[in-house]
Amino acid sequence: MNHPGKCRNLHGHSVKASISIQQEQLNDQGMVCDFSDIKDCVEAYIDDVLDHNFLLHKDDPIIPMLTENNERFLALDEHPTAEVLSKMIYQHLKQAGFNVAQVVLWETASAHACYRES
């Protein structure tokens, strides 16, 4: 919404995420954590919240029409950019108990956004 370029038009993305978890010490199996635990947590979040969902800014004028037609959407306080989606995934993992260092979200092979807290 309000973007001056072609991304102002309705469009979707398939993305790839890179997630970094950090710990001071390894667990008794010699790992920071099991990769499958991270994968299960992220996949559940993506399936429940992001996948096949219309992500919009909360002020988008199309929302009343979507509501009227019982269409699935998620109204966000911020624009649904790769940066914001990286932050959402980061915060979900952190709330799930992972010590997240960063989440990188790739929109294309050459375009990505990274979220990390200092």
C-alpha positions as CSV (number, residue, x, y, z in Angstrom):
1,M,0.0,0.0,0.0
2,N,1.3,3.5,-1.0
3,H,4.4,2.0,-2.6
4,P,5.5,4.0,-5.7
5,G,6.8,1.0,-7.6
6,K,5.2,-2.1,-9.2
7,C,4.9,-3.8,-5.7
8,R,1.9,-1.5,-5.1
9,N,0.0,-4.1,-7.1
10,L,-1.4,-7.2,-5.4
11,H,1.1,-9.9,-5.6
12,G,2.5,-12.9,-3.7
13,H,5.8,-14.4,-2.9
14,S,7.4,-17.8,-2.2
15,V,10.3,-17.2,0.2
16,K,13.1,-19.1,1.7
17,A,14.1,-18.5,5.3
18,S,17.5,-18.9,7.0
19,I,17.4,-19.1,10.8
20,S,20.3,-18.8,13.1
21,I,20.1,-20.0,16.7
22,Q,22.9,-19.3,19.2
23,Q,23.8,-20.7,22.6
24,E,26.8,-20.2,25.0
25,Q,27.1,-24.0,25.4
26,L,26.2,-27.1,23.4
27,N,23.6,-29.5,24.8
28,D,24.4,-33.0,25.9
29,Q,24.2,-34.2,22.3
30,G,26.8,-31.6,21.2
31,M,24.2,-29.3,19.5
32,V,22.8,-25.9,20.0
33,C,19.4,-27.5,19.3
34,D,18.0,-30.1,17.0
35,F,17.3,-28.7,13.5
36,S,14.0,-30.5,13.4
37,D,12.7,-28.6,16.4
38,I,13.4,-25.3,14.7
39,K,11.8,-26.6,11.4
40,D,8.7,-27.9,13.2
41,C,8.2,-24.7,15.1
42,V,8.6,-22.5,12.0
43,E,6.6,-24.7,9.7
44,A,3.7,-24.7,12.1
45,Y,3.8,-20.9,12.4
46,I,4.0,-20.5,8.6
47,D,1.1,-23.0,8.0
48,D,-1.1,-21.4,10.6
49,V,-0.4,-17.7,10.1
50,L,1.3,-16.9,6.8
51,D,0.7,-19.6,4.1
52,H,-2.2,-19.1,1.8
53,N,-3.1,-15.9,3.7
54,F,-3.6,-12.4,2.3
55,L,-1.1,-10.2,4.3
56,L,-2.1,-6.6,4.3
57,H,-1.5,-3.3,6.2
58,K,-4.4,-2.7,8.7
59,D,-5.4,0.4,6.8
60,D,-5.7,-1.3,3.4
61,P,-9.0,-0.3,1.7
62,I,-9.6,-3.8,0.4
63,I,-10.2,-5.2,3.9
64,P,-14.0,-4.5,4.1
65,M,-14.5,-6.4,0.8
66,L,-12.4,-9.4,2.0
67,T,-14.3,-9.5,5.3
68,E,-17.7,-9.3,3.4
69,N,-16.6,-12.3,1.3
70,N,-15.2,-14.3,4.1
71,E,-11.7,-14.3,2.6
72,R,-8.7,-15.2,4.8
73,F,-6.4,-12.3,5.5
74,L,-4.1,-11.0,8.2
75,A,-4.1,-7.2,8.9
76,L,-0.7,-6.1,10.2
77,D,0.3,-2.9,11.9
78,E,3.2,-2.6,9.5
79,H,3.4,-3.2,5.8
80,P,3.9,-6.9,5.0
81,T,7.5,-6.5,3.7
82,A,10.2,-9.2,3.9
83,E,11.7,-7.2,6.8
84,V,8.4,-7.4,8.7
85,L,7.9,-11.1,8.0
86,S,11.5,-11.8,9.2
87,K,10.7,-10.0,12.4
88,M,7.4,-11.9,12.8
89,I,9.2,-15.3,12.4
90,Y,12.0,-14.1,14.7
91,Q,9.5,-13.1,17.5
92,H,7.6,-16.4,17.1
93,L,10.8,-18.4,17.6
94,K,11.9,-16.3,20.5
95,Q,8.4,-16.8,22.2
96,A,8.8,-20.5,21.6
97,G,12.0,-20.5,23.6
98,F,14.7,-20.5,20.9
99,N,17.7,-18.2,21.4
100,V,17.4,-16.7,17.9
101,A,20.3,-14.7,16.6
102,Q,18.7,-13.7,13.3
103,V,16.1,-14.6,10.6
104,V,16.9,-13.9,7.0
105,L,14.1,-14.1,4.5
106,W,14.9,-14.5,0.8
107,E,12.4,-13.2,-1.7
108,T,14.6,-14.0,-4.7
109,A,18.1,-15.5,-5.2
110,S,19.5,-11.9,-4.9
111,A,17.0,-10.1,-2.6
112,H,16.8,-10.7,1.1
113,A,16.0,-9.0,4.4
114,C,17.4,-9.8,7.8
115,Y,16.0,-9.2,11.2
116,R,18.1,-9.5,14.5
117,E,18.0,-7.7,17.8
118,S,21.0,-6.0,19.2
